[in-house]
Amino acid sequence: MPKSKRIDAIIPTISAIRPKGDDYLEQLEELCDEIESLPDGKKAMNPLFALLEKYPNVDFGAPGPVVHLLETYYKKGYEEALLASLARRPVPLTVWMLNRLINGSSGKAKASYLEVMQRLASNKDMPASIRRDAKEFLDSPDED
């Protein structure tokens, strides 16, 4: 099977993940390693963000295989995919990822990402935990 077809076969596997039991992180790590080895692996970014959104309170590691994989696409669509995820459904891990992005940025990009964090912190429609996390990051700059 050509490699370009393999990512299309892997994407449904991502949405089928049910993070429970003791071995889901190991399975995710294997899956993320496989995705990273594919030339079109970045097609998995949105399904991976959807997984994080679907399970906002699951421990996916610190930062874990999903974040490590997603961050390999830094300056290759990662930033836009993260912002889209935050617009759909911010979860603690994606807010933390935004903070990492802020810490690694400068100039206009950093200002833009800080504005997103400020909107999360002040938006009364956000869950209290998201507002609290965003406020903590804003109050403690340069911490992952």
Backbone bond lengths (Angstrom), bond angles and torsions (degrees), N, CA, C in turn:
res aa  C-N    CA-C-N  psi(-1)  N-CA   C-N-CA  omega(-1)  CA-C   N-CA-C  phi
1 M - - - 1.463 - - 1.521 108.47 -
2 P 1.329 118.31 130.44 1.467 120.10 179.39 1.520 110.99 -63.01
3 K 1.324 115.59 147.33 1.464 119.77 -177.90 1.524 112.65 -58.28
4 S 1.335 117.85 -34.40 1.459 119.79 -178.47 1.524 111.61 -63.92
5 K 1.320 117.40 -26.38 1.464 120.41 178.02 1.531 111.10 -82.11
6 R 1.311 117.31 -26.21 1.461 119.93 -175.11 1.524 112.64 -62.16
7 I 1.341 119.28 -39.74 1.457 119.96 -179.71 1.527 110.17 -62.65
8 D 1.331 116.65 -36.39 1.469 119.57 178.08 1.526 111.40 -65.77
9 A 1.321 116.84 -27.54 1.466 120.19 176.70 1.530 111.29 -79.80
10 I 1.317 116.84 -26.79 1.470 121.16 -177.94 1.527 111.79 -81.13
11 I 1.309 117.79 -33.86 1.468 121.01 -175.14 1.535 112.95 -54.65
12 P 1.338 120.36 -44.01 1.471 118.24 177.18 1.533 113.13 -62.33
13 T 1.325 116.60 -27.08 1.458 120.79 177.36 1.523 110.61 -63.99
14 I 1.320 116.81 -36.24 1.466 121.09 -179.66 1.520 110.34 -62.79
15 S 1.320 116.58 -47.92 1.469 118.79 -177.79 1.525 112.55 -70.95
16 A 1.317 116.62 -15.82 1.471 120.15 179.11 1.533 112.43 -88.22
17 I 1.328 117.87 -6.62 1.464 121.14 -177.89 1.521 110.42 -65.40
18 R 1.313 114.83 132.84 1.462 122.41 175.14 1.526 106.20 -121.40
19 P 1.330 117.68 100.27 1.464 120.08 -174.61 1.527 112.66 -73.04
20 K 1.295 115.18 88.97 1.463 120.45 174.09 1.515 108.24 -149.19
21 G 1.300 115.81 164.51 1.450 119.90 -176.07 1.514 110.60 83.38
22 D 1.322 114.98 -176.12 1.457 120.69 -175.21 1.521 114.14 -89.35
23 D 1.332 117.20 -14.78 1.460 118.01 -170.05 1.526 114.78 -111.19
24 Y 1.331 118.79 7.13 1.467 118.88 -176.57 1.531 111.89 -65.22
25 L 1.338 117.89 -34.67 1.465 118.86 179.19 1.527 111.15 -67.75
26 E 1.319 116.21 -37.93 1.466 119.95 177.11 1.525 110.25 -64.58
27 Q 1.329 116.89 -42.58 1.464 120.74 177.54 1.529 110.68 -63.37
28 L 1.322 116.07 -42.30 1.467 120.17 177.84 1.520 111.04 -62.96
29 E 1.318 116.88 -40.00 1.461 119.99 179.28 1.524 110.82 -62.37
30 E 1.318 116.74 -43.60 1.472 120.51 177.87 1.526 110.44 -62.48
31 L 1.323 116.27 -44.40 1.461 120.74 179.39 1.528 111.18 -62.87
32 C 1.337 116.64 -44.65 1.464 120.40 -179.87 1.523 111.13 -65.25
33 D 1.329 117.80 -38.02 1.472 120.59 176.08 1.523 110.52 -61.42
34 E 1.329 115.79 -41.47 1.463 119.94 179.25 1.529 110.76 -64.77
35 I 1.318 116.29 -44.81 1.467 120.73 179.66 1.531 110.22 -61.14
36 E 1.330 116.28 -44.18 1.466 120.27 -177.62 1.529 111.78 -62.42
37 S 1.322 116.68 -28.03 1.464 119.87 -178.50 1.528 113.04 -78.01
38 L 1.320 117.04 -9.96 1.459 120.87 -177.15 1.524 111.51 -91.64
39 P 1.324 117.74 141.80 1.462 119.99 -178.33 1.529 113.57 -65.26
40 D 1.319 116.97 -25.48 1.466 120.01 179.58 1.529 111.45 -112.27
41 G 1.322 115.34 29.09 1.456 120.78 -178.45 1.513 114.37 -59.59
42 K 1.331 117.06 -24.78 1.468 118.12 -178.80 1.525 112.13 -65.08
43 K 1.334 117.60 -13.09 1.471 120.10 173.31 1.529 111.12 -62.50
44 A 1.317 116.93 -17.95 1.463 121.23 -178.75 1.531 112.34 -84.94
45 M 1.339 117.88 -5.07 1.467 119.73 -176.65 1.531 112.41 -57.58
46 N 1.318 117.53 -53.62 1.467 119.06 -177.26 1.521 112.67 -62.89
47 P 1.343 119.83 -42.96 1.469 118.54 175.18 1.534 113.05 -61.99
48 L 1.336 117.46 -33.92 1.464 119.51 177.63 1.522 111.04 -69.53
49 F 1.327 117.20 -41.23 1.462 119.13 175.29 1.526 110.33 -63.54
50 A 1.323 117.49 -38.19 1.468 120.72 177.53 1.529 110.87 -61.72
51 L 1.329 116.66 -36.53 1.465 120.58 176.94 1.530 110.16 -62.97
52 L 1.317 117.07 -46.08 1.467 120.36 178.52 1.527 110.73 -61.71
53 E 1.324 116.53 -40.02 1.465 121.02 179.69 1.531 111.54 -66.55
54 K 1.319 115.80 -36.34 1.470 120.64 -177.52 1.526 111.82 -69.39
55 Y 1.338 116.29 -31.56 1.459 121.53 -177.37 1.528 109.91 -124.03
56 P 1.333 117.21 70.91 1.465 120.32 -172.58 1.533 114.60 -64.53
57 N 1.311 117.88 -23.56 1.460 120.18 -175.17 1.521 113.73 -106.91
58 V 1.324 116.90 10.75 1.457 121.06 179.60 1.526 109.27 -84.70
59 D 1.310 115.70 141.93 1.457 121.54 175.67 1.527 108.45 -82.35
60 F 1.320 116.05 104.51 1.463 121.43 178.83 1.528 111.17 -95.16
61 G 1.332 116.90 13.88 1.452 121.31 -178.86 1.515 110.68 101.46
62 A 1.320 114.76 171.60 1.464 119.74 -178.09 1.524 109.63 -132.65
63 P 1.281 120.52 86.88 1.450 125.77 2.00 1.524 114.03 -84.48
64 G 1.301 119.39 -20.59 1.456 121.30 176.33 1.512 113.82 92.24
65 P 1.328 115.83 168.64 1.466 120.52 -174.48 1.521 114.41 -64.72
66 V 1.310 117.99 -34.63 1.464 120.05 -178.16 1.529 109.71 -66.60
67 V 1.332 116.59 -47.83 1.465 120.20 179.93 1.527 110.07 -63.87
68 H 1.326 116.56 -44.46 1.473 119.13 178.57 1.522 110.86 -56.31
69 L 1.329 116.72 -45.94 1.461 119.74 179.68 1.526 110.82 -64.11
70 L 1.321 117.28 -49.76 1.461 120.05 -177.91 1.528 111.25 -58.25
71 E 1.307 117.24 -39.79 1.459 120.14 -178.55 1.530 113.04 -70.25
72 T 1.328 118.04 -15.28 1.474 119.05 174.85 1.523 110.76 -68.93
73 Y 1.322 116.88 -15.37 1.462 121.29 179.14 1.530 111.81 -97.85
74 Y 1.334 115.81 18.44 1.459 122.07 174.92 1.527 108.60 -56.01
75 K 1.328 115.32 131.17 1.473 123.71 -176.42 1.523 112.55 62.65
76 K 1.338 115.71 20.01 1.465 121.92 176.02 1.529 109.23 -133.75
77 G 1.337 116.08 29.00 1.456 120.76 179.11 1.512 114.35 110.59
78 Y 1.334 117.11 -10.68 1.465 121.38 -178.76 1.527 112.27 -59.23
79 E 1.323 116.31 -47.07 1.457 120.27 -175.70 1.532 110.85 -59.13
80 E 1.333 115.94 -46.78 1.469 120.31 -179.99 1.531 111.27 -64.31
81 A 1.324 116.71 -40.30 1.469 120.42 179.85 1.528 110.85 -66.28
82 L 1.328 116.98 -39.58 1.465 120.38 177.25 1.520 110.92 -64.28
83 L 1.325 117.21 -45.89 1.463 120.30 179.39 1.525 111.53 -62.52
84 A 1.321 117.07 -37.30 1.471 120.46 177.24 1.524 110.33 -65.43
85 S 1.318 116.75 -40.58 1.461 120.52 177.63 1.520 110.93 -63.32
86 L 1.326 116.18 -43.79 1.470 119.91 178.62 1.521 111.38 -63.63
87 A 1.323 117.60 -32.52 1.465 120.99 177.94 1.532 110.84 -71.31
88 R 1.340 116.14 -34.47 1.467 119.74 179.93 1.520 111.40 -74.86
89 R 1.337 115.36 -57.00 1.465 120.02 -175.63 1.524 109.42 -159.92
90 P 1.310 117.37 92.30 1.461 119.09 177.75 1.522 110.51 -65.67
91 V 1.300 115.22 136.59 1.468 122.15 177.17 1.525 107.16 -128.53
92 P 1.326 118.47 161.97 1.469 119.19 -176.66 1.532 114.12 -51.42
93 L 1.310 118.06 -41.11 1.455 119.82 -177.57 1.530 112.09 -68.69
94 T 1.325 118.14 -38.28 1.471 118.84 179.54 1.524 111.37 -73.57
95 V 1.322 118.27 -30.03 1.460 120.71 174.14 1.537 108.56 -65.93
96 W 1.311 117.18 -41.52 1.460 122.35 176.94 1.535 110.22 -62.45
97 M 1.339 116.35 -40.46 1.464 120.96 178.37 1.533 110.25 -64.22
98 L 1.327 116.68 -38.47 1.466 120.34 176.00 1.521 109.76 -61.27
99 N 1.313 117.63 -41.54 1.456 120.36 178.60 1.534 111.02 -61.84
100 R 1.312 117.08 -40.73 1.470 120.64 177.01 1.532 110.15 -62.80
101 L 1.322 115.66 -38.89 1.460 120.34 178.56 1.533 110.43 -65.30
102 I 1.317 116.46 -42.54 1.467 121.00 177.11 1.530 109.82 -58.97
103 N 1.327 115.75 -47.17 1.469 120.28 -177.05 1.522 112.72 -64.42
104 G 1.327 117.17 -26.19 1.458 120.67 -179.50 1.519 113.67 -96.22
105 S 1.316 117.07 7.27 1.468 121.39 -175.77 1.518 110.73 -115.27
106 S 1.321 114.15 169.31 1.456 120.12 175.32 1.529 109.01 -149.16
107 G 1.308 115.97 170.35 1.457 121.65 175.00 1.519 114.18 61.54
108 K 1.340 114.37 -140.23 1.467 120.89 -176.30 1.523 112.09 -63.20
109 A 1.325 117.01 -36.95 1.465 119.53 179.66 1.521 110.24 -62.28
110 K 1.326 116.31 -47.04 1.463 119.98 179.52 1.523 110.52 -61.03
111 A 1.320 117.03 -43.37 1.466 120.98 179.62 1.532 110.45 -60.71
112 S 1.317 116.46 -40.34 1.460 121.34 179.37 1.535 111.36 -64.94
113 Y 1.327 115.99 -43.75 1.468 120.20 179.76 1.531 110.81 -68.34
114 L 1.333 116.85 -37.31 1.467 120.35 176.36 1.522 110.79 -62.97
115 E 1.318 116.69 -37.04 1.459 120.82 177.74 1.532 110.90 -62.48
116 V 1.318 116.64 -40.52 1.475 120.58 176.77 1.523 109.42 -62.14
117 M 1.332 117.01 -45.67 1.466 120.54 179.84 1.525 110.54 -61.87
118 Q 1.327 116.78 -40.71 1.466 120.33 179.02 1.529 111.18 -64.25
119 R 1.328 116.64 -38.35 1.477 119.50 176.96 1.522 110.52 -64.32
120 L 1.321 117.24 -40.14 1.465 120.11 178.16 1.527 110.44 -63.51
121 A 1.331 116.02 -40.37 1.462 120.86 -177.07 1.523 112.59 -69.10
122 S 1.316 117.16 -27.98 1.467 119.42 -173.98 1.528 114.26 -107.16
123 N 1.312 117.51 -5.02 1.464 120.89 -176.26 1.532 110.28 -79.79
124 K 1.313 116.14 110.31 1.470 121.36 -178.22 1.529 112.82 -65.56
125 D 1.339 117.11 -16.64 1.458 120.28 177.74 1.528 112.45 -80.99
126 M 1.323 116.61 -10.06 1.463 121.30 178.38 1.523 109.36 -78.97
127 P 1.323 116.47 149.91 1.475 117.73 172.30 1.532 110.11 -57.53
128 A 1.302 116.19 147.64 1.467 120.97 -178.21 1.521 111.42 -56.85
129 S 1.313 117.65 -36.55 1.470 120.56 -178.58 1.533 111.25 -65.49
130 I 1.326 117.22 -36.24 1.466 120.81 178.65 1.531 109.74 -69.67
131 R 1.311 116.65 -44.67 1.472 120.02 177.61 1.520 110.33 -60.16
132 R 1.326 116.72 -43.70 1.465 121.31 -179.36 1.534 110.57 -62.88
133 D 1.334 116.67 -47.59 1.474 119.99 179.27 1.524 110.82 -58.87
134 A 1.327 116.32 -46.38 1.465 120.44 -178.93 1.530 110.27 -61.89
135 K 1.337 117.64 -42.99 1.468 120.75 178.76 1.526 110.77 -62.68
136 E 1.333 116.57 -40.84 1.469 119.79 179.49 1.525 110.60 -62.92
137 F 1.310 117.75 -41.80 1.468 120.20 178.23 1.526 110.85 -65.10
138 L 1.309 116.73 -39.81 1.466 120.05 179.40 1.533 110.95 -66.54
139 D 1.339 116.80 -34.64 1.453 121.08 -179.83 1.526 112.88 -79.33
140 S 1.340 116.85 -17.76 1.460 121.61 -177.80 1.508 110.26 -127.74
141 P 1.327 117.58 69.26 1.474 119.77 -175.99 1.525 111.78 -62.29
142 D 1.333 113.63 154.89 1.465 121.96 176.60 1.518 114.14 66.04
143 E 1.331 117.10 30.59 1.461 121.19 173.09 1.513 107.99 -122.05
144 D 1.336 116.61 135.30 1.469 120.94 175.66 1.500 110.18 -85.68
